[in-house]
Amino acid sequence: MSQDTKKQRAAAAAIEHVRAGTVIGVGTGSTVNFFIDALGAMPSRIAGAVSSSEASTQRLRALGIPVLDLNSVDGLDLYVDGADEATRRLHLIKGGGAALTREKIVAAASRCFVCIVDEAKVVAELGRFPLPVEVIPMARSYVARELRRLGGEPSWREGVVTDNGGHILDVRGLRIADPVALEREINQVAGVVTCGLFARRGADLLIVGTDSGVQTLEPSGR
Ligand code: A5P
């Protein structure tokens, strides 16, 4: 079975958490694209979405789904987004699509974060996927030196400018034994906008698309 079919399964299962007439948060990426398409096909429509990227905004609007500013809503009940890696404690690495900062903001503003992935993304320990870090452009070299001090090997994702005007460093080789502590430490470096660790505020539900259907995980021992 293809990876896309597994992503599609996870996306379809997330639709069951969507209540008609509400405003929900919508993330970014190929898995979320399946979710957006499924939202467009819902017979009872949602009132609108807060989007984590320009790419998702365009896709939502093309399906006639209104996109709202986060400042115009009083928090969100639900946020649905993908991830690049996820553990069974529902800690995540995100930002492969460079949308990590807006994703972290929308996740923080949401009561329930449902993360949708295919089974290849579930890992015992985060870190094989290079950790994206969004930085203010003038701080790029300084932040890179600080990340080396933490044991990582940062490389600049050249040519990529985020929706917020930031640059991305992809960090290989980090030992992420304590994702909450590392997220805090990296986010404290001057010039870092945010890092792609979603551990302090991880997912509340992980829906994993597999060969045989979907598996739904809740955080254990967080
Ligand atoms: C976007 O910046 C990311 O956080 C995505 O959520 C993540 O890269 C997952 O994308 P795919 O669903 O395309 O694998």
Boltz pocket constraint, residues with backbone or C-beta under 6 A from the ligand:
constraints:
  - pocket:
      binder: B
      contacts: [[A, 27], [A, 28], [A, 29], [A, 30], [A, 31], [A, 32], [A, 81], [A, 82], [A, 83], [A, 84], [A, 93], [A, 94], [A, 95], [A, 96], [A, 97], [A, 98], [A, 99], [A, 100], [A, 103], [A, 116]]
      max_distance: 6.0
